Amino acid sequence: MLHYASGTPANDEFQVVENQLARQRLLSVHCDYFKSVLRWVDDLRNGVLSFEDQLTRTPSLSSKLVRADNRMRQELSDRGFDQQTWVPYEDALRNLSSRLGPGYPRSIMLDTGAFTDWGKGQRSDVDTVIRSYTDFLERAAGLFDEIYLINLDEIPGEQGRRATEAETAEAIKQSDENFAKLKSEFDVTVLPVFHQDESITRLNEVVDMADGYICLSPNNDFAQKVREDWTLFHNTAVPGVQCHGLATTGNRMMQIAGLYSGDSTSWKTHSGNGNIDVRWDEPRVADQLGAPPVTPYYRKAHVAIERNEYDGNRALPNNKDHITELTEREQQHVRQRAENYLPFPMVQLDRRAMSIVSLGEIQSVAEDDHALAA
């Protein structure tokens, strides 16, 4: 499954290596995020394709990173670790960038931001979406191999309340009108969306209006297994059609659903809790380690150095995913996988470094590429 890394570019010191690592990106043109997206495109247009390019374009970055190094060394010292284990940001990012080689995602999927508006109790406007899509396409001309536009689908109902049949019917009608308008405006592929609450008849209608590529949108109000089984059923119900799963990068989803592509923000959100996602190619149970290889999967590990680790005899005793709760062999595996990307002390202290590791590891599992950065 092709992994589209979803989320707004941070345009920070890690952005270039994130670009080099990600093969596909899903970006929202919602007004809350679009300014950052356009800056990201402009940097690519200006040839910022490696960390060396970034240093050349932003001379002040070196001194900024030195100051960050000093803060992180102090953090290590405050938490009982040796300052000398810290590898400077500039060295670490230059090393990863050099190993990855100049580049950036060549396949882009643009999302309208309809779900963001819906969550605020608002509705997106198709003319606003057209202007944003047009702005992106004009700025990005010649940069990417593929650009897909997701339809502005009208989302019925409200958060916490299932839509009525009448609301769903009206939303489908409006979504189809939006699709027709987007198709008439743009030469690139527009992807219609099929939702979990809709019927097989509706699925066939979505397939008929598409150019062989559609989005499947599982309902996050349902249990994970229900979403997975729904996606598997409806993906196999349309042979010959490529399906993109919206927010579909769970292990079982990637293993069984057979999607052509999928996206989620997991690689970013997990780091906010101090976790990294780590690829595994063997069973977790010790007595199964000699068994034949299993399907690759990822598992989160809590690696952040927290201040409360030093309040007692054990590190975060209530966190079953904390690295210290793993076996020595598992701890070594987590560290080795993380260090395929960046030095482990950096991964433990910096949430952005955590997100880089998770991006590489989830993409590795989704596309079954074992060592993207090694």
SVG drawing of the C-alpha trace seen along z (x, -y; Angstrom):
<svg xmlns="http://www.w3.org/2000/svg" viewBox="-35 -34 66 56">
<polyline fill="none" stroke="black" stroke-width="0.4" points="0.0,0.0 1.3,-3.4 1.7,-5.5 0.6,-9.2 2.0,-11.0 -0.8,-13.3 -0.2,-16.5 0.8,-20.2 4.5,-20.8 6.2,-22.3 8.8,-24.1 11.4,-23.7 14.9,-22.3 13.6,-18.8 11.4,-19.6 14.0,-18.7 14.8,-15.3 11.1,-14.7 10.7,-15.6 13.5,-13.2 12.0,-10.4 8.3,-10.7 7.4,-9.3 3.9,-10.6 2.1,-13.4 -1.5,-14.3 -2.0,-18.0 -5.0,-20.0 -5.9,-23.3 -8.0,-24.4 -7.4,-28.0 -5.9,-27.1 -3.0,-25.2 -2.8,-26.4 -0.2,-29.2 2.3,-26.6 1.5,-24.3 2.3,-27.1 5.6,-28.0 6.5,-24.3 5.9,-24.3 7.9,-27.5 10.9,-26.0 10.8,-23.1 10.5,-25.4 13.5,-27.3 15.6,-24.1 15.7,-23.3 16.2,-19.6 18.8,-18.6 20.0,-19.8 22.9,-21.5 20.5,-23.5 18.6,-24.4 21.7,-25.7 22.7,-27.7 19.2,-29.3 18.9,-30.0 22.4,-31.0 21.0,-31.7 19.9,-28.1 23.4,-27.0 23.4,-29.3 19.8,-28.4 20.8,-24.7 23.8,-25.4 21.6,-27.1 19.2,-24.1 22.2,-21.8 23.1,-23.6 19.5,-23.3 19.4,-19.6 22.8,-19.0 21.4,-20.7 18.3,-18.6 20.4,-15.4 22.4,-16.7 19.3,-17.6 17.9,-14.2 21.0,-12.3 22.5,-11.5 25.9,-12.2 26.0,-15.4 28.6,-13.9 26.1,-11.5 24.4,-14.3 25.1,-14.5 24.7,-18.1 21.6,-18.7 23.6,-19.9 25.7,-16.7 22.7,-14.4 20.5,-16.1 23.4,-16.4 24.1,-12.7 20.5,-11.6 20.0,-13.9 23.2,-12.7 22.1,-9.0 18.7,-9.7 19.9,-11.8 18.2,-15.0 14.5,-14.6 10.9,-15.2 7.5,-13.5 6.6,-13.1 3.0,-12.1 0.6,-14.6 -3.0,-14.3 -4.9,-17.4 -7.7,-17.4 -10.4,-20.1 -10.4,-20.4 -14.1,-19.5 -13.7,-17.4 -11.9,-20.2 -14.8,-22.6 -17.3,-19.9 -15.6,-19.4 -16.1,-23.2 -19.8,-23.1 -19.0,-24.8 -19.4,-23.9 -16.7,-24.2 -17.4,-26.2 -16.7,-24.6 -15.6,-28.0 -13.1,-28.5 -11.8,-25.0 -11.4,-25.6 -9.4,-28.8 -7.1,-26.9 -6.6,-24.0 -5.9,-26.4 -3.3,-28.3 -1.5,-25.1 -1.5,-23.7 -0.2,-26.9 2.6,-27.2 3.5,-23.5 3.5,-23.3 6.2,-20.8 7.3,-19.9 5.3,-16.6 4.7,-13.4 1.1,-13.0 -1.4,-15.3 -4.8,-14.1 -7.7,-16.3 -10.1,-14.8 -13.7,-15.9 -15.4,-18.3 -17.7,-15.7 -20.6,-17.1 -20.5,-15.5 -24.0,-14.9 -25.0,-15.1 -23.0,-16.5 -20.2,-15.2 -21.6,-12.7 -24.8,-12.2 -25.6,-9.9 -27.0,-11.5 -30.6,-10.9 -31.5,-9.3 -32.7,-12.7 -29.4,-14.4 -27.4,-11.6 -29.4,-11.9 -28.9,-15.7 -25.2,-15.4 -24.8,-12.9 -26.6,-15.2 -24.4,-18.2 -21.2,-16.0 -22.0,-15.0 -22.6,-18.6 -19.2,-19.5 -17.6,-16.7 -19.0,-17.7 -17.8,-21.3 -14.3,-20.2 -14.1,-17.9 -15.1,-20.7 -12.4,-23.0 -9.4,-20.8 -7.6,-18.4 -6.0,-16.4 -7.8,-13.4 -10.5,-14.2 -11.2,-11.4 -14.8,-10.9 -15.4,-9.6 -17.5,-6.7 -18.4,-6.7 -19.1,-3.9 -22.7,-4.9 -23.6,-4.6 -25.0,-1.8 -23.6,0.6 -25.7,-1.2 -23.9,-4.4 -20.6,-2.7 -21.4,-1.7 -22.4,-5.3 -19.0,-6.6 -17.1,-4.1 -19.0,-5.1 -18.2,-8.8 -14.5,-8.1 -11.5,-7.7 -10.6,-4.3 -9.5,-5.7 -11.7,-6.4 -11.5,-7.2 -12.9,-5.0 -13.8,-6.8 -14.3,-4.5 -16.4,-6.0 -14.2,-6.7 -17.2,-6.4 -17.1,-2.6 -14.8,-0.1 -11.5,0.4 -12.3,4.0 -15.6,2.9 -13.8,0.2 -11.2,2.7 -13.8,5.3 -15.9,2.6 -12.8,1.4 -11.8,5.0 -15.4,5.8 -15.8,2.6 -12.3,2.7 -12.8,6.2 -16.3,5.3 -14.8,3.1 -12.3,5.1 -10.1,3.1 -10.6,-0.1 -7.8,-1.6 -9.0,-2.5 -7.4,-5.0 -8.2,-4.6 -8.7,-7.8 -7.0,-7.5 -6.2,-3.8 -2.6,-3.0 -3.4,-0.6 -1.5,2.7 -4.5,4.9 -5.9,2.4 -2.7,2.4 -2.4,6.2 -5.9,7.3 -7.7,4.5 -5.7,4.7 -5.9,0.9 -3.8,-0.7 -3.0,-3.6 -3.8,-5.1 -3.0,-7.9 -3.0,-9.0 -1.4,-11.5 -0.3,-8.7 3.4,-9.3 3.0,-12.9 0.4,-12.4 2.2,-9.5 5.3,-11.5 3.2,-14.0 2.9,-11.4 6.6,-10.5 6.2,-7.4 7.9,-6.2 6.6,-3.6 9.0,-0.7 8.9,1.9 9.1,5.6 9.4,8.6 8.9,11.4 6.4,12.5 6.6,10.8 6.1,14.0 9.5,15.5 8.6,19.1 7.5,18.1 10.8,16.4 11.9,19.4 8.8,19.4 8.7,18.4 8.7,14.7 5.5,12.9 3.9,10.0 5.8,6.8 4.0,4.6 4.8,1.6 4.4,1.2 4.8,-1.9 7.4,-2.3 7.5,-5.1 11.1,-6.4 10.8,-10.0 13.0,-10.8 10.4,-12.2 11.2,-14.1 9.0,-11.8 11.3,-8.9 13.5,-10.0 10.8,-10.4 10.9,-6.7 12.7,-3.5 11.1,-2.6 10.6,-4.6 7.0,-5.4 5.7,-2.3 2.1,-2.8 3.2,-3.0 3.3,0.5 4.8,-0.7 7.8,-2.4 11.1,-1.1 12.2,0.0 9.3,2.5 10.6,4.3 13.1,7.2 16.8,6.3 16.6,7.8 13.5,5.7 15.1,2.5 18.1,3.1 15.8,3.5 14.0,0.3 17.2,-1.6 18.7,-0.2 15.6,-1.0 15.5,-4.6 19.2,-5.1 18.6,-4.2 17.4,-7.8 18.7,-9.9 20.9,-9.5 18.9,-7.9 19.3,-10.8 17.8,-13.2 14.9,-10.8 14.3,-10.6 14.3,-14.4 12.9,-15.9 9.3,-15.2 10.1,-16.1 12.9,-13.6 10.4,-11.0 8.0,-11.9 10.8,-11.4 11.4,-7.9 7.7,-7.0 7.3,-8.3 10.1,-6.1 8.9,-3.1 5.2,-3.3 6.1,-3.9 8.5,-0.9 5.7,1.4 3.0,0.0 5.3,0.4 7.3,3.3 10.6,1.5 12.8,2.7 15.5,0.1 14.5,-3.3 17.2,-5.2 19.8,-2.5"/>
</svg>
